[in-house]
Amino acid sequence: MAGHSKWANIKHKKGAADAKRGKIFTTLSKAITLAAREGGGDPDTN
């Protein structure tokens, strides 16, 4: 099994999963930032 590496197989799956997860977190953080801006600077009203 020349060139076979368990880590190489995991790396490909992990990279795809991490990219997907990162995209979700980026979307959520942008939504939170936008909501905070629209709500004003006062934390009591948010």
Buried (B, 14 or more C-beta within 10 A) or exposed (E): EEEEEEEEEEEEEEEEEEEEEEEEEEEEEEEEEEEEEEEEEEEEEE
